[in-house]
């Protein structure tokens, strides 16, 4: 039971801080290992490319879990569901830090994702219920926590990995979650004495959801490696995903108490919010994924240096907290998310015009602009999504919103990978055909200079070996330049995609994105 002696304002403020804190930590856990996948792969004896599943597994599991949040809360109550998920998340975090193999680590991350995916929509719905006309909108705290956590995750994870080890990156969070459990047990509001009636749980629909999203995730992650639909495995998995998700959609449209209330998407305003939330998250996660790969993998930054990348964005977000809080309350209407999309596009296009000779600040500040644009876009959208929806349906709306938002993050990561590899091949062909022809005097002169240098060094006087090493050095330079250009092309696509989202702003209901009366 929560304490009864505190005043309602104090308890309400404490509940807002607790729920926002839960959201911040759960969402930050998604990107925590982004800058440390190389260390994780080495620590468990796995290929570096396979280590990306510790991120994708969390995203896929959280997408599966989001629709289950409402059904769990209906049966055991939001308070018990939150406390149970926090306790389970603590155990899963400890399992991540003590995993002996990549398979064990991925299994623990799946458990983390399931529990974190339930926590976020429950926190969103609970904060929407706490909103009152006579106090600041608590959804501002949710939006700020949801939006600032992704950029901070890689920085904290990278710093902890360099300071100690990749295991400490997870184990350091165990005492934090224990404290969160104690605080939540004291301050989370009680459930109403009468919970809404519910029908039988749709086990077939849940199985279809798990199978469909799991197959879709594998196709998105491994499709490029398996040569997409030329691979029988990709064709089979795609068919399973389509069949499972189609079965789920049919069951949700026919059952009186569906697993996912897809009928809520018939509301034009809510549909626009869901589309904006998913698409903006896709562009944002794709952009940050490209920047992290470019900085760590191509420019040679250590994992700890990623923390330096957060500083400009962190300082800017701290300055903008009052603006984000006002925007989440509806101040500015449609103008704020439209401005956010333009700012995010500007950051991506700014960075896409760079090259490998850029200074660190020429990466940090465009990244900060992207983060600020994302927060300006999603801060009002997160709040407006639930505005105007009946209180008894807010949990369902939050589940649908977070389901598609998580899917947007998954697609963003897949897009960054696929676009990078496709553009790499295109850029390699362009560089080879247009600039690296050995008949060109500049190329011939460069090869001769490198051959002379190797002749008196590693080649030990052997002209054939010196020529081979010169060609190898040229190929390495070609690969490096092509990869950089591929990353810049992907950022260009992200910037253009952000601008193409602007028409969705017009679908938002002016009255429901405006400030609440009072």
Phi, psi and omega in degrees: 000146175278154180297151184248354184275344183281153176291158182297325180294318180294317180293322179295317178296317179297319179296320179298314181296319180296312182294321177293321177296319176301315181297315182301313184289319181296317181286323178297333180294337178299309187265004183306315183272007188304315183275359187237015182298327179296318179292320180296314180300316178293326183289330181251007176069042181239163175292145184297324181294327180289336182292344179295343180290342177290340175268313182295326180297319179296315181298315181295317181294321180292326176294321178294321188283333185305314180291340182280347184299315182297316181295322178294316180295325179297327186269323183244351182095149182296318183298310180295321179297316179298312182296319178295320179292322178295316178298316179294323179296324177298314179296316180297323178296318176296322178296322177298317183288342182247008182296139182261349182216165179295322178298317178295322179293318179296320178298319178293324178292326175298316178297317176303314182296321178299314183287319177294324178295334176280322184297317188296309178294328176296319178295319180297314180294321180295319179292324176297324179290334181279352183296135177224146180296336186265011179215161179303148182293118180292343177295342174297320178295320178297313182298316181297315179297318182293326189268330181273344184290320180301317179292332182279335183304304180299326181294313180295316179298316179296318180295316180294324179295314180290327181286327182224274179198170180294332178293322180294335177303324178271315186295333179296337180277346182298308179296330178296316180289329176296315177298319179299321179296317180295315181295318180294323179298331181272321193251342180297138181292151177292155174284153175298150183299331180245117177268153181298147178291150181218152178272195180289145180291136183275087182292323179295317177298320179296318178297319178296322178297313182295312182295315182297312182289326178296315179295319179298320180296316180297318179297316182295323184278316187259355184303317180296321180292323183271009178066038173047230191281003167283349180263128176301327181295318179294319179298315181294316180294322178295319178296319178296319179297314181296317180295315182295313181291328174295319176299318179298316181298319180296315181294323179292332180277342185253335183277145179289332179234075188287162177294318178233127181275078180293342178296341178293339179287352175289344175283114186303317181296313180295320178299319179295320178296317179297315180296317179294317180298315181291313184291319178295319177297320178300311181295318183294310181296320177299316180297312182293327176296317179297316181297317180297316179296320182293317184286315184278313186276327186259320183265355172080022177289144173284162181301323181294331181291343178297331178301327180294332182291337184279337189305307180300317180295320181296315180297318180295317181294323178297321178293326185271002182306313178299324180293316180294323178296316178295321180294322179292337176275358176102358179296129180099342176057226182289339186297321185294308178297327177295316177298321179299317179297319179295318180295316179297317177298320179298320178296317180293318180291325177301311183288331181294344180270007183274190176206181184288351180267008182292148175280161182306319182293339178284352172257321186295317185285320172299323176298319178297322178296320178298316180297315180296318178299319178297317181294322178293330180283310189274340180300311176287329183291320179303320180282317184293337182300323183262355181286131181089359179264138181303141183306323182288349180250004183292324178297318177297317180296318179297322179295315179296315181300313183286332175301309182287330176295318178295321176297324177298319177296319178297315180294325178299316177296316180296320179298317180300319180291309184295314181298318179299316182287321178294315180291333176298314179296319180295318180290325177298315179297319182293315180297318183292314184285326188262335190231338188247029174290128183293348176281348179284133183300322182296319179292317180298320179294318180296317179296321180295318178297316179293322179296318177297322179293317180289332183299324181263010179233249184299331182285343176055044176084003180266111183297324180296315178296322180296317178295320179296316180295326178294317177296322178296319178296322178295320179294320178297319178295321178297315179297318181295313180294320180294320179295318178298315179295325177296318177296318180294324176297318180296321176295325176298316178299319180297319179296317179294320180299321178298320179292326180290346178279349185302321179300335179296334180300326183292341180279348180289137179288122182303321184288327185272343174265351178281166180300147175296148176304134180089000000 
